[in-house]
Amino acid sequence: MPRLIQRYKLLILVCVCWLMSIAKGITQEHPIAKNAVLDLRQVDLSKETVTLNGEWAMCWQKLCKPGDPMTDITAIVPFPKRWDQTIIDGEALPSQGYASYMLTVLLPKQHGKLALEVPDTYTSYRLFVNGELFVSAGNPDTTKERAQAKWIQFTQEIANPTDTLHLILQVANFWHSKGGPYKAISIGDRDKLFYKRYKNAAFDMLLTGCLFMCGLFFFGLYLFGRYDKVILFFALFCITYSYRIIGSGTYVLHSMFPNIPWEITVHLEYLSLFISVVFFTQYTRYLYPEDSSKTIINGETWACLALSAITLIFPPSIFTRLINPFLLVMFTVIAYAFFIYVKAVRNNRLGAKYALMSTAIVLLVFIIINLQYFGIVAPQKEILFSGYLLFFFLQSLILSFRFSYQLNKARTEAEQGLIAKSDFLSNMSHEIRTPLNSVIGLSNILLENKPREDQREQLNVLLFSANNLLTIVNDILDYNKIEAGKINFEYIDMDLGKVIQDIVTGSSTLAKEKGIDLRLEKDPAFTSRIIGDPTRLSQVVGNLVQNAIKFTRVGHVIVRIKQEKFSRHHVTLTISVEDTGIGIAPDKQKLIFERFTQADSSTSRSFGGTGLGLAICKKILNLQGSRLQLKSEQGKGSVFYFTQTFPVSLSTAITETAEQPDVAAGMPLIGVRILLAEDNELNVLVARTFLEKWGAIIDVAVNGQQAVEMLNPEKHHIILMDMHMPVMDGYQAISAIREKGIVLPIVAITASLPAEVEERAQASGLKIDATVTKPFEPAAFLKIILRLLKHP
């Protein structure tokens, strides 16, 4: 505690100075009334506002009117003072009844326009000035049936004041536990008093609006998905306490809506006080649960709830007696909250310093309000306004920090979850691709060994199923990569017609099996080579073609390339895939572009698929500034198309390429010795079978360390390195090889995404000459080896 006091000594000093600055002297500087006469002839009322305090004449149990004889005066009594504190004949007056007060005010000969500031009383009054009704609040009368209570504060100009004012104040109370006047009437310059009134009302309405809107804002946060009880209780505290600002004190609400029954407003005034403390205690409890005692908090809460229940059930004459017990509870609540916040600061809780400062401020505010109630201090409205505003501002800061902290925490957890998902998919990819490599590789080997026709059919089914599974794995990995923002595009010279023709040629076997006419129609005007990403373009068009074939039972699938615009540097093309398949209903056409979605749930059972293909195509095109579009009629077919602008290659003319010889024919790797580093025996079997068939000599290492030890630059011509191995993985092995100055070509063999391998290798400064993904396509694998060996 001493350390905290030392740390916040500046704040404590400011608060003490603030409290001292608003205190007024107990001694009265202005004249006071004596024997029901107040002499203000020596006071400059244009500069000073004077309270009409002192000795007033009082008539108990009589409502005197202008012109009544002064023979019925009961006593000369101090004013203002409640009846239960007024002693006549040695006894205090009862709190309920009616009375009249009289005062004569002697004014200076020279004075400007004057006004009276008349506060509320317990609980109704009527004021006469010089025989005329001046103001009234409620209807004071001699019986409860005819009387009416009302709390309103008036500031009223004195019309044509003479040098003497004769005041008669009628007061009646039949409802409240307290009775009589308890606030001073003031006289002063009209403009100053009206300015004070409007300023105080403006502060009250501004603060009420701030609290109410703040409460609605945080309540909205709670309703729209935050579901944090701290936010809820703070919102309810702001909303309920906002009534206290405008519904008590100067009673601005009563002035704005004078027809609201007093019984309703007095219930709301006390309930808003009791209930707001309930919400504040619960707010504190949930804000720092580790530092608070549930038993003490519940005790404070139940005490305030009991006071609230009494307020709801009993009349004002009963529940208005509860203010003193409540003050004890309230200061206990504030003191305990201060203790909780001190503990929270010690334990470095989020926002605890602001909570501690705000509690110190609100404690001072309530001390000032109670000192004002007992007439010890007379604070300016700005002081209380700034105190309340600081308190709620600091508490809002706590919730803002809490909200921001929770958002950052959720974002961090989401990012960690995304990383975990990516790692999981990457690992699953490796684990699935590895056996798939064996299945696909051995299927190809068996198919090349001239099997019987029934065996060939079974092997084709096996190979088709394995490739289908590989497509699903690739789709999931591609979509995950796109979602993570890790997709990259390359921009190289390409022959678009040949790229798409290769797709059509590769899909022709499946189309023929289904009896579908698959063909490419190219715009004769398009004769340019372009700059683009052939891999991603092939992925998009290939997916559209595969989908078209899959959902077409009879008819045709046509791929079209149409040139829309051509300039020296750019060409705009529309690429479309038309089919005569099942078509898509209009209400389903937007749905199919969502991930894991197909137009009909029965479609996935009839045709298979994950529902990721179109989503991937859409994302890839969107990232390139294009958009996948659809025209379809159910039962007649569909047309998927997109329009994209490509840079024109400097090599503008498309030349016919000679048919490439089959590099896999014969034994192109005779005399080539290859070091194969692979830990999976089946993968070794597949690779060795193909490589030896092509004439190569194979040395096998089962881990990276063994590969480094076995490598002989004078004997080996190329290295095939699996990247995931025990003892020493492929990255470490390549690093060790390059550190020796060996520049032999190295092909990375991986079940992961090639881009991930290349990025990691580049980040580590490793030189990898090519990357092959498991399961590999034999002819493409051989082409890579021949290219690195500079085969003619």
N, C-alpha and C positions, 0 to 999 in steps of 0.2 A: 504493500500500500504506500509506504513512503516514496518508493521509486515512481509509482504512478502519479503521486502528488507532485513530485519534482518534475515529471515529464509534462504534466498538464497545468503547471503553476500559472502560466500565462493565461490559459483559459479561465482558471479560477479567479485570477486577479481581474480579468475583464468582467466576469459575472458579478463579482462583488462591487466593482465600480458602477456597473449597470444598475444594480439594486440600489446603491446609495444615491445615484443620480436621480432616481424617481421618487425618493422619499421626501415627504414634506415635513416641515417642522411641526411639532405637536402644538407649539404656541401659535395662536392666530394673529396674523399680521394685520388683517382688516378689522374694521369695527364690528362688534357683535351686538346683537339686540339686548337691550336691558329693559325689563318691565314692559315687554311687548312693543318697544320702540327701537328702531334701528336708524341711527343718524349717519347718513352718507353725504352730508353737505360738504365735507372736506375731501371727498374722494372724487378723482377724475375718472368717471365711468367710461369715457372714451378710450382709456388706456387699460383699465383694470376691470376684471370680472369679479364680483363680490358674491359670496354665498350668504344667504339670509339666515345665518345661524344665530343661536342665542336663546333668549327667553321670549317665548310666545305665550299669549293668553290662551287657555284651553277650556272648553266647555265639554265635559264628559257626558255621554249619552244624550247629546243634543246636537242637532244640525242647525247651527245658526245661519241666518240669512242676512243680507244687507238691510240695514235699518232696524234690526233687532236691538233692544237695549243691552248694554254691557253688564247688567246686574247679575247675569247667570254664569259668570266666569267661575269655573271650578278651581283653577289654580294657574299660576305662572310656571310653565314647565320648560325644560330644555328642548330645543328643536334642532335637527330631527332626532327622534328617539322612539324606538318601538314601544308599544304600550306595556309589554311585559317587563320593560326596563324603566318605565316611568313610575316613580313613587309619589303617591298622594295619600296624605294622612298616614304615612308609615307603611302603606301596602302598595304592592305593584298592581297595576291595572290588568284586567283579563285581556287575552289576545283577541277576543271577539267582541264586537260591539260597534259603536259609532261615536264620533267626536268632532268638534270644530276647533280650529286654531285661528287666532287673529294676530295681525302684526301691522304696525304703522311704520312706513319707510319714509324718511325725510331725504329728499333728493337735492342735489346742488342746483343752484339757480340756473347755471349754464350747463346744459347737457344736450347731446345729440339724440338721435333715434335710439331708443332702448328696447330691449327684449328680455323676457324671462325664460329661463330654461327650467322646465318643471318635470322632474323625474316621476317614475312610478312609485306607488305606495302599496302597502298591504291593506286592501287589495282593490280599492276603488276610491276615486276622489273627484271633487269638484272645486275649482278655484274661482273666486270672485275678486276682481280688482276694481276698486272705486265704485262698488255697487253693481258692476256689470259682470256677467258670466264670462270668464276668460278662457279656460279650457276645462275639459272633464274627461275622465277615463272610467268607463263603466257607469254605474248608477248608484251612488251611495244613498242609502235609505235607512229608515229605522227598523225595518223588518227584513228578514232574509228572503221572503217571498218577493218583495218588490225590489230588492237590491240586486245589482249585477256587478260581477268582478271583471276587471280588465287591467292589463299591464301595458301602458303606452307612455312613452316619454315625448314631451312636446317642447318645441322652441317657438315662442310666439311673440310677435312685436307688441309693445304697449302703445295703444293708439292714443294720441294726444295726452301724454303724461303731464300732470301738474307737478308742483313741487312736493306733493305728498301722495303716497300710495297707501290705500287701506286694503289689506289682504285678508280674505276669509277663506280658509281651506277646510272643506268638509271631507272627512275620511270615514269609510265604513268597511268592516271585514266580518264576514260570517262563515268563511270557508277555510282559511289558511291557519296554520298553527301559530303564525306570527301576525301581529296586527299593528297598524299605525304607520307613520312616515319613518323612513330609514335612510333617505338620501336628501341632500340639501337642495333647496331651490336657489338658483343663481340669477343675478341681474347684471347686465353689462351692455356693451355696444351691440346693436342689432346685427351688423354685418359680421362681427367676430363670432357671435354665438351661432348664427346661421352657418357660417363657414365651418365651425367646429362640428355642428350637427351633420352637415353633408359629408364632411371628411370622415367622421366616425362611421356613418352609414356606408360610405364607399369602401372603407377598409373591411367592414363586416361582410358586405356582399362579395367583395373580391376574394376574401379568405374563404368564405363559404363556397363560392364557385370553384376555387382551386382545390379545396378538399373534396368536394363532391365529384368533380371531374377526375381527380386523382384516384378516388375510390372506384369510379366506374371503369377507369383504364385498367387498374389492377384486377378488378373483378372480371373484366373481359379477358385478360390474360389467363385467369384461372379457368374460365368457362371454355376457352378455345384451346384446350389441350394441355395446359401446364399442370393442372391438378395439384398444385403445391399449397398446402394449408397455410403456410406463412403468407403467401400472396392473398389467399382468401381472407384471413383474419385482418390483415392490414387494410384491405379494401373495405371490409365491413366497419372497421374502426374509423376510417376516414369518412365514410358515408354517415354513420351515426353521429360522430362528433361534429360534423358540419352543421347539424341542426343547433347544437349548443351555441355556435358563433352568432347565428342570426335569430335564434329563438330565446335568447337570454341577454343579460347585460342591458343594452339600450333597446332591446326588443324591436329590431327593425322589421322583422316578419309581421309583428302585430300591427305596426303602422301601415305596412303595405296591404295587409288583409285584415282590417279591423273587425270583420264580421265572423271570424273564426271564434267559436265559443272558448271562453277562458278555461273551462274544465278540460278541453282537449289539449290546449297548449301547455297547461301546467303538467299534465300527465306526460306529454312528449318531452318537456324540459327535463323532468327528473329521470324519465326512462333513458333518454339519450345520454345522460351523465352516467347512470349505473351500467347500462349495456355496453357503452364504449369502453369502460374499464374491463369488462369481461373479455371483449375482443382483444384489448391490448395485452392482457395477461396471457391469453392463448397464443397471440402472436409472438410474445417473448419466449414462451415455452417451446414453440416449434422452430423458432429462429435459432436458439442455442439449447437444444434438448440435453446435450451432455453436461451443460453447466448449470442447469436448473433442477429444482426439486419438484417432482410431480405432485407430491403431497401438499407442499406450500402453495403451488400454483392452483391446484384444485380447491384448496381452502379459500383462497382469495376469490376464485371464480364463483364458488357456491355462495359465498357471502354476498357478492354483488347480484347474483341471480335471486337470492332470497329478497333483497331490497327491491329488485325489479318486480318480483311476484307481488309483494305488498303494495307496490305502486299501482299495479294493474287491478288489484282486488279492492283496495280500500279507498275511501274518499281523500281529498287533499288535506283535510284536517288531521289525518293520521299519517300519510306517507311524507308530508312535508316536515315531520319531526325527525325524519331519518337522515337529515343532512349532516348532523354532527357525527353519528356513527359511520356514515359514509366517508367523511373526511379522514377519519382514522384509517379506514380500509384503503382509501386512495393513496395516502402518504405511505402506508405500508407497501402497497403495490409498487409505487415509484422507487422507494428505498430498496426493495428486493430486486427490482429490475436493474437498478444501478449496481447492486452487488453482483448480479448475473453478468452484466456487461463488463465489470471489472475482471471477473474470472475469465470471460471470453477473451478479453485483451491479453491476459496472462497466457492463455492457451493459443494465442494467435489465430482466433477464429476469423472467418471472412467478415469484414465490415464491422468488427467489434469496436474499433476506435470511434467510428461515426455513431454507433449505437450509444456508446458511453457519453459522447458529447451531447447528443440529442436528449438523453435522459436528464443530464445536468441542466439543460436549457428548460425542458418542460417542468422540472422540479422548481426552478426559479419562477417560471410563469405562474404555476399554481400557488406558490408562496406569495407572489405579488397580488394575485387575485384575492387571496384570503386576507392579506393585509389591507387591501383596498376595501374589502367587505367590512372590516373592523375600523375603517377610517384612519389607518396609520399612514398609508401612502396614497398618493394620487397620480398614478402613472398616466403618461400620454398614451393615446391609442396606438401610436406608431410602435411603442415599446412592446406591447402585447402582440401586435400584428407581426412584428419582426421575430419575436420569440416563437410564436406558433409556426410561422413560415420556415424558420430555421429547423425546428423540430421535425416537421413533416418532410422538408427537403432532405435532411440527413437520413431519415428513415427510408425515404424513396431511394437514396443513393445505395443504402444497404441492399434493398431488393434488386436494384439495377445491377450491382456487383454480383449478387447471388444469381440473377437471371443470366448475366453474361458468363459467369463461371459455369453454370449448368450447360449453357449452349456450347461453350468451348470444350467442356468435358464430353458432351454428346458428340461433338464434331470429332474429337480425338478418338473416341470409341468407335465412331463410324469409320474413320480412316483406318484404325487398327483392324476393324472388321473387314474392310475392303482389302487390306493387305493380307489378312489371314485367308480371305476367300481366294485371292489371287494365288497365294502360296499353295493353298489346298488344290486349286484347279491345276496349277503347274505340276504339283507332285502327282496328282491323279493322272494328268496327261502322260507323265513319264511312265507311271505304273501301267497304264492301259496301252500306250504305244509300244512298249517293250514286248509284251506277248503278241500284240497285233503284228509287229514286225516279223515275228517267227511264223505266225499263221499265214500272212500274206506271202512272205518269202518262200515258205515251204510249198504253198499252193502253186506258186509260179513255177517252182522247180519241178513239182510233180506233173504240172501241165505240159512242161517241155520234155518230159520223159515218155511221151506217147502212151498215155493211159488208154484203157478200153473206153468205149463211147459212154457207157453208164458211169464209169469212174470220172470221165471228163465232165459229165453233167453235174455230178455231185461236187467235184472240185470247183466248178464255176459258181455253184450255189454258195459254197463255202467262201470263195473269194469275194463274191458279191456282198455277202453278209458282213465279212470283215471290213470291206471298203465302206459299207454303209455305216458301220460303227465308227470307223475312222472319220467319216464326214461329220457325224454327230459330235464327236470329240472336238474336231476342228471348229465347228460352228460355235460351240460353247466357249472355247478359248478365244475365238475371234471376237465374240460379243463382249466377253469379259475385258478384253484388251481395249475395245472401243469405249466401253463404259468408263474404264480407268483413264482414258485419254492418252493411251500409250501407242496408238496406231500411228505409223509413219507412212508417208507417201514418197515414192521415188519418181523422178521426172526424167525419162530417157527417151531416146528416139525409138519409135516402134511403127510397125506396119499394122494398123488397126484391123484391116481386112483379113490379114493372115491370122492375127490373134483370134478373131471370132471364128474364122474358118476352122482353126484347130479345135475350137470348142465344139462346133457343129460336127466335125469329123469324129471327135472323141465320143460324142453322144449318139452317133448314128447307129451303133450296134444295138443299143437299148431301144431306139426308135423303131428299127427294123423288126425286132422281136415283138413289138406291140402292133406292128403293121401301120405305123405312123409315118407320114411323109415329112421328113425334116430337111430344110434347105435354108441357104443364105441368099438374100437378095440385096445386092449392093448398088447404090446410086452410081451410075456411070460417071457422073460429074465429080465424084470424089476420087481423086488420084494422088493425094498427098500423103506423105508420111507425117506423123504428128509426134508431139512430145507429151508423154503421160506415163501413168503407172500401169504397165501391162498386167502385173500380178493382181492388183485390185480390180481392174477392168474385167479381167478373166473371171475373178471371183463373182462379180455382180452378174455378168452376162451368163456365166456358167450356171449360177444358181437359178436364174430366171428360166433358162433352157431346161434344166433338170425338173423344175417345178411344172413347166408346161407339159413335158413328156409324162410326168407322173400323173397329172390330172386330166390327161387326154386319153380316151379309149379308142376313138377312131378319128380319122381326119388328118390334119396337118399341124405342124409347128413351123412357123416361118420367122427367121431372124432378119430384120431389115436394118440397113444403114442408109440414112438419108441426109444429104448435105443441105443444111438450111441457109448458111451464110458462108461466104469465103472472102478472105482478104489476104493481103500479102503475108501477114503475120499470124492470123488466127482463122480457124475454121470452126463453125458451129454445126454439130451433128446431132441427129435424133436417132437413137438406137432403140428398136422395139422388138418385142417377142410376142408373136400372135399365135394363139392356139384355138382349137375347136373343142376345148374340154368342157368341164361341167359348169363353168362360169361362176360368178359370185353375185349374190343378191345385193341391191343397192345399200341396204342398211348394214351390210357386213363389210363393205369395201374399205372403210377406215379401220375397222377392227383388225384386219389381217396384217396390218403393218406393225401391230404391237407384238412384243416378244412373247413366245410360248403360246401364240394364239393362231387358230385357224378359223375359217368362216363358220364351220359347223363342227361340233364335238365329234360327230360320227365320221367326219373326214379323216381325222387322225387315225381312227380305227381302220378305215377303208384303205387309206393311202400311206399311212405312216408319216413319220417326221416329227421334229421337235417344235416346229413353229418359230424357229429362230432365223431361217434363211432370209425372208423378206425384211425382217427387222435389221439384219446385218447390212443388206443391200441399201436400205433406206439411210442408215447411219453413214455408210461409206460415201454415198452420193451427197448427202447433206454436208459432210466435211469437205467435199470438193466443190461446194457451191451449186450443186444440182439437186433435182428432186425427182423421186420415183413416182410415176403417175399410173393410173389404171383406168381403162375403159372395159366394161364387162357387162354381159347380159346372161342371166342365169339360164343354163341349158344350151347356150350357143357358143360360149367361149369368152376369152379374155385377151386384152392387149396390155402388156406392161411396157412402159416406155419412159425414157428420160432424155433430156436435151442438155448437152454439155459442150462448152467451148474449149478447144485445145490450141496450144501454140503450134504453128506449122514448123516442121523440121526444115533445117537448111537444105537437107537432102530431100527435096520436095517430091521427086518422081518415085513412084513405086515400081521397082524392077522385079521382073519374074525371077524367082530363085530356082536354081536347078534342084531337082529332087536329090535329097541327101541320101547317101548310101547307108545301109544298115550297119552301124558301127559294131553292133553286137554279133554280127555274122563273123564266123571264123574265130581266131584267137588273137585279138589285137594287143593283148598284154604279155605276149611271149617275151621272156627275158626280164620282166619287171618284177622286182622283189618289193613286197609291201609289208610294213609292220602294222599289224592290226591290234589295237589296244581295246579290249572288250571283255567285260566280266560275265556276261550272260552267255551260257553255252549254246543256247538255241540261236541267238543272234550271230554267234561265231560260226555256227553251222551254216546259216543262210548266207552270210557274207563270203565265207570260204568257198562254198559251193559255186557261187556265181563267179568269184574272182579266179578260182582255179579253172573253171570252164572257159574263161577268157584267156587262160594261159599264164596267169600270174603265179608267183611263188609267195606263200603266205607264212609269216612268222607271227605267232599270237602271244600277246602279253595280257595277263588277267587283271592288271591294275596299272596305275600310272607310274608307280615306282619301278615296276618290272619293265615297263616300256622304255623308261629313261636308261635303265641298265642295259637292255637288249639292243638299243639303237646303235647302228653302225652306219655312219654317213657314206662310207665307201661301198657298202653292200646294199643298203636300202635306197629306194628311189622315191618313195612317198610314204606318209604316215596317215593311217585312219584312226582317229582318236575319239573314243567315247568320252563324253564330258562328265558322266556320273559313274564313278568307280570307287571301290574301297581303297584304303591305305593312302593313296594319292589320287585326287580326281584329275580330270583332263586339263583344267586350267593350270593347276600346279605343275602337271607334267609338261605342258607346252612351255610354261615359264622356265622350267629347269632346262628344257631343250634349247630354247632361244638364248638363255644365258651362256650356253656353251658355244654360241656363235654358229649353230647349225641352222642352215637356211632351207632345208628340205621342205617341199610343200606339205602342209598339214591340213587334212580335211576333218572338221569337227562333225562327229556323228551324235545326234541328240534326239531325245524324245520331247524336248521342250520346244518352244517357239524359236525359230532361227534368229529373229530380231533380238530376243532376250540374250541369246548366246553371244551374238555379235556386239551388243551394247556392253555386256559384261567384259568381253575380251578387250574391247576398245578402251573401256574405263581402266583396265589393268595394264594397258600398253602391250597386249599380246598380239602377235601377227598370226591370224588364221586365214588361210588362203581360200577356203570354201566351207560351206555348211550344208550338211545333208540331214534331212529329217527322217526319223523312223516313223513308220515303215517306208523304205525307199522304193522308188520305181527303178527296176534294174537298168533300163536303157539310159535314163537320165543320170543315174549313178555312174555308169561307165563313161558317159560324155564328160562329166566333171573330171574324172581321173585322167582321161585322155587329154583334156584341155590343160590341166596342170603339168602333165608330162610332155606337153607340146607335141602331141602325136600328130603326124601329118594328116 
